[in-house]
Every structure is written in structure tokens, then in C-alpha cells.
């Protein structure tokens, strides 16, 4: 694949992945369960992409985390904060509006 196209596709995916991750953190998830859940929904995300994203979202106060040590293997769970819920809903609404407009722009003149 052309390096420029690969770079542009990565840039295009980045915002979509953030929105996809936020959408699934309305209930607590640990990293691997989040990767599996997104995969089942058709969204592929590598763990080396997910964990830095989760740390960034936590630093931005959109996500909170807590450790569950009740099992033999401790797991760090992530969940949307109250602020994260607000931001998610705003981003989702903007994504839907923008996608509809972009769809119209991309299809302009093709339906004749």
C-alpha cells in the first residue's frame, strides 16, 4: 500500500477509534475484554494502540480506572467518567451530523 494512503487511513481511523472506545466504556471494561468486544463489533484495535489511548483518555478525565484484585489475576477496569459521558454524547452527535454531510458531499453528482 502507498505510504501516503496508509498515513491518511491511520489519521482517518484515529478519531473513529476514540469514539468506538468511548462508546464501549459506558460499562466497565478491562483492556483485553475491550479489544474482544470491539472485534466482535467489527472494529479492530491493536493492544499497542488501545493502552496509550486509554491512558490519554484517563489523563483527559474522560475515563476513570480501578483495579479489581478479587481474581488471581488483577485487572484494571476502565469506565467513562460523568464528564466522559457528556463528551461521548457530544462527539457522537457531531460524528453523525458530519458523516451525513460528508456522505452527501461524496455522492454529489453520482445519482444522476
C-alpha positions as CSV (number, residue, x, y, z in Angstrom):
1,X,0.0,0.0,0.0
2,X,1.2,3.5,-0.8
3,X,2.8,5.1,2.3
4,X,0.7,8.3,1.9
5,X,-2.5,6.3,1.7
6,X,-1.5,4.3,4.8
7,X,-0.8,7.5,6.7
8,X,-4.1,9.1,5.7
9,X,-6.0,6.0,6.6
10,X,-4.4,5.9,10.0
11,X,-5.3,9.6,10.5
12,X,-8.9,8.8,9.5
13,X,-9.2,5.9,11.8
14,X,-7.7,7.6,14.9
15,X,-10.8,9.7,15.7
16,X,-13.2,6.8,14.9
17,X,-11.3,4.5,17.2
18,X,-11.5,7.0,20.1
19,X,-15.3,7.3,19.6
20,X,-15.6,3.5,19.4
21,X,-13.7,3.0,22.6
22,X,-15.7,5.7,24.4
23,X,-18.9,4.0,23.3
24,X,-18.0,0.7,24.9
25,X,-16.8,2.2,28.2
26,X,-20.3,3.0,29.3
27,X,-19.9,-0.2,31.3
28,X,-16.6,-1.1,32.9
29,X,-14.1,-3.0,30.7
30,X,-10.6,-4.1,31.0
31,X,-8.2,-3.8,28.1
32,X,-8.4,-7.3,26.6
33,X,-12.2,-7.5,27.1
34,X,-12.5,-4.2,25.2
35,X,-10.3,-5.4,22.4
36,X,-12.6,-8.6,22.1
37,X,-15.8,-6.6,22.3
38,X,-14.7,-4.1,19.6
39,X,-13.5,-7.0,17.4
40,X,-17.0,-8.7,17.7
41,X,-18.5,-5.4,16.6
42,X,-16.2,-5.3,13.6
43,X,-13.7,-2.7,14.9
44,X,-10.1,-3.9,15.0
45,X,-7.8,-2.2,17.5
46,X,-4.4,-3.4,18.5
47,X,-3.5,-3.5,22.2
48,X,-0.4,-1.3,21.5
49,X,-2.9,1.3,20.2
50,X,-5.6,0.7,22.9
51,X,-3.5,1.1,26.0
52,X,-1.9,4.5,25.1
53,X,-5.4,5.7,24.1
54,X,-6.9,4.6,27.4
55,X,-4.1,6.4,29.3
56,X,-4.7,9.6,27.2
57,X,-8.5,9.4,27.9
58,X,-7.8,9.0,31.6
59,X,-5.5,11.9,31.6
60,X,-8.2,14.0,29.9
61,X,-10.6,13.0,32.7
62,X,-12.9,11.2,30.2
63,X,-12.3,7.8,31.7
64,X,-11.6,6.5,35.2
65,X,-9.9,3.3,36.1
66,X,-9.9,1.0,39.1
67,X,-8.1,-2.3,39.9
68,X,-10.1,-5.5,40.5
69,X,-7.9,-7.8,42.6
70,X,-10.6,-10.4,43.5
71,X,-9.4,-12.8,40.9
72,X,-6.0,-14.5,40.9
73,X,-5.0,-12.1,38.0
74,X,-5.6,-8.4,38.9
75,X,-7.3,-6.4,36.1
76,X,-7.5,-2.7,35.5
77,X,-11.1,-1.7,34.6
78,X,-11.9,1.5,32.6
79,X,-15.2,3.3,32.6
80,X,-16.5,6.6,31.3
81,X,-16.5,9.4,33.9
82,X,-19.5,11.7,34.2
83,X,-17.6,14.2,32.0
84,X,-16.7,11.4,29.6
85,X,-20.4,10.5,29.2
86,X,-21.2,14.2,28.3
87,X,-18.2,14.3,25.9
88,X,-19.2,11.0,24.3
89,X,-22.7,12.2,23.6
90,X,-21.5,15.4,22.0
91,X,-18.9,13.6,19.9
92,X,-21.4,11.1,18.8
93,X,-23.9,13.7,17.7
94,X,-21.2,15.6,15.8
95,X,-19.9,12.4,14.2
96,X,-23.4,11.5,13.0
97,X,-24.0,15.1,11.6
98,X,-20.6,15.2,9.9
99,X,-20.9,11.8,8.5
100,X,-24.3,12.5,6.9
101,X,-22.9,15.8,5.4
102,X,-19.8,14.1,4.1
103,X,-21.8,11.2,2.6
104,X,-23.8,13.8,0.7
105,X,-20.6,15.6,-0.5
106,X,-19.0,12.4,-1.6
107,X,-22.1,11.2,-3.5
108,X,-22.9,14.6,-5.1
109,X,-23.5,14.2,-8.8
110,X,-23.3,10.4,-8.7
111,X,-27.0,9.7,-8.5
112,X,-27.8,11.2,-11.9
